[in-house]
Amino acid sequence: MEKKKQRRLIRSVILVILFVAIVFTVYSSLTKEKVKVLQEGDSAPDFELVDMNGQTHRLSEYKGQGVFLNFWGTWCKPCEREFPIIDRYYQEYQNDGIQVLAVNIAESDFAVQHYIERKSLTFPVVIDKQKSVMTAYNINPLPTTFLINPKGEIIKIITGEMTDSMIRNYMNVIKPTEI
């Protein structure tokens, strides 16, 4: 008799757990905010973030320029290898209408500022403290780079590390034909 009660109790607990899991799954799928997955050809979602010098950067302000939009983290080794190359080509191409904007994902001002100084970066670095830009752009993994043409359209999405020649070629791809 005792074993029957024990089996009934275990079955009841399992049924309750399954019921809760089903209810949670249904609730999650109904209330989940639908974020559109960005694709090449889409307009780049506008955003406004502040850089380490307190200057506000709004993506729409760069219309007419090619934007090399890079999402990164201080802990990301591929990001660390890319940044000197990106910075070198930024200095070479910035007068040709190319803008680099590096979006850090929710790290502290101190950690990001220390990283910028250590790497001697010259392009604007902003922090997405609320991860709203990361969500809008569906960022995963780091690094992820969006090439945005002068019309504000995404022309290429690159996930993972880029080589020197890739970065140079991508900057040429987004370079405005007229400045």
C-alpha positions in Angstrom: 0.0 0.0 0.0 2.8 2.4 0.9 4.5 1.8 -2.5 1.2 2.7 -4.3 1.0 6.0 -2.5 4.7 6.7 -3.3 4.2 5.9 -7.0 1.0 8.1 -7.1 2.9 10.9 -5.5 5.8 10.7 -7.9 3.4 10.5 -10.9 1.5 13.5 -9.6 4.7 15.5 -9.2 5.9 14.6 -12.8 2.5 15.6 -14.2 2.6 18.9 -12.4 6.1 19.6 -13.7 5.1 18.7 -17.2 2.0 20.9 -17.0 4.1 23.9 -15.7 6.6 23.4 -18.5 3.9 23.4 -21.2 2.2 26.5 -19.7 5.5 28.3 -19.6 6.4 27.3 -23.2 3.0 28.5 -24.5 3.2 31.8 -22.4 6.8 32.5 -23.6 6.0 32.0 -27.2 2.9 34.2 -27.0 4.5 37.1 -25.1 8.0 37.0 -26.7 8.8 40.2 -28.5 9.3 39.4 -32.1 12.6 40.9 -33.3 13.1 40.9 -37.1 16.3 39.1 -38.2 18.2 41.6 -40.3 19.4 40.7 -43.7 21.5 42.2 -46.5 19.4 44.8 -48.3 17.5 45.9 -45.1 17.7 49.4 -43.8 20.0 49.5 -40.8 18.0 50.2 -37.6 18.8 53.7 -36.3 20.1 54.0 -32.8 21.7 56.6 -30.6 24.6 55.8 -28.2 27.2 57.9 -26.4 30.9 57.4 -26.9 33.7 57.5 -24.3 34.1 61.3 -24.7 30.4 62.0 -24.0 29.6 62.6 -27.7 26.3 61.2 -29.0 26.4 59.1 -32.1 23.2 58.5 -34.1 23.5 56.1 -37.0 21.2 58.2 -39.2 23.7 61.1 -38.9 26.1 59.1 -41.0 23.8 58.8 -44.0 25.9 59.6 -47.1 28.9 57.8 -45.6 29.8 54.2 -45.5 29.6 52.8 -42.0 31.7 49.9 -40.7 29.5 49.0 -37.7 31.4 46.6 -35.4 30.0 44.8 -32.3 32.7 43.7 -29.8 33.7 43.0 -26.3 37.0 43.5 -24.4 37.2 39.8 -23.6 36.9 38.8 -27.3 40.2 37.7 -28.7 39.2 38.0 -32.4 38.1 41.5 -31.7 41.5 42.3 -30.2 43.2 41.0 -33.3 40.9 43.0 -35.6 41.0 46.4 -33.9 44.6 47.5 -34.9 43.7 46.6 -38.6 40.3 48.4 -38.4 41.9 51.4 -36.8 44.7 51.6 -39.5 42.1 51.5 -42.3 39.8 53.9 -40.5 42.7 56.5 -40.4 43.3 55.8 -44.1 39.7 55.9 -45.3 38.0 58.4 -42.9 38.5 61.3 -45.3 37.0 59.2 -48.1 33.6 59.1 -46.3 34.1 55.9 -44.3 32.9 55.9 -40.6 33.9 53.2 -38.1 31.6 52.8 -35.1 32.5 50.1 -32.6 29.6 49.1 -30.3 30.7 47.5 -27.0 28.1 45.2 -25.5 27.3 46.4 -21.9 30.7 46.5 -20.3 31.8 49.1 -17.8 33.1 52.5 -18.9 36.3 51.8 -17.0 37.0 48.5 -18.8 36.2 50.0 -22.2 38.2 53.2 -21.6 41.2 51.2 -20.4 41.0 48.9 -23.5 40.8 51.9 -25.9 43.8 53.6 -24.3 45.8 50.3 -24.3 45.0 49.7 -28.0 45.4 53.4 -28.9 42.1 53.3 -30.9 41.1 56.4 -32.8 37.6 55.5 -34.1 34.5 56.2 -32.0 33.6 53.5 -29.4 30.2 53.5 -27.8 28.7 51.2 -25.2 25.3 49.6 -25.6 24.6 49.5 -21.8 20.9 48.3 -22.2 21.8 45.9 -25.0 19.0 47.4 -27.1 21.2 47.9 -30.2 22.5 44.3 -29.7 18.9 43.1 -29.7 17.8 45.2 -32.7 20.8 43.8 -34.7 20.4 40.2 -33.4 24.1 40.1 -32.4 25.5 36.6 -31.8 28.5 35.9 -31.8 31.1 38.6 -31.3 32.6 40.0 -33.3 29.9 40.8 -35.8 30.3 43.6 -38.3 27.6 45.2 -40.5 28.7 47.0 -43.7 26.2 49.9 -44.3 26.2 51.8 -47.5 25.8 55.5 -47.9 22.0 55.0 -48.3 21.8 53.4 -44.9 21.3 49.8 -46.2 23.0 46.8 -44.9 25.1 45.3 -47.7 27.0 42.7 -45.8 26.9 41.0 -42.3 30.1 39.4 -41.2 30.2 37.2 -38.1 33.6 36.2 -36.8 37.1 37.5 -37.3 38.2 39.3 -40.4 41.6 39.4 -42.0 43.6 42.5 -43.1 42.6 42.0 -46.7 38.9 41.5 -45.9 38.8 44.7 -43.8 40.4 46.7 -46.6 38.1 45.2 -49.2 35.0 45.8 -47.1 36.0 49.5 -46.5 36.3 49.9 -50.3 32.9 48.3 -50.8 31.1 50.9 -48.5 33.1 53.9 -49.7 30.8 56.5 -51.2 31.3 57.2 -54.9 31.0 60.9 -54.3 31.8 62.8 -51.1 
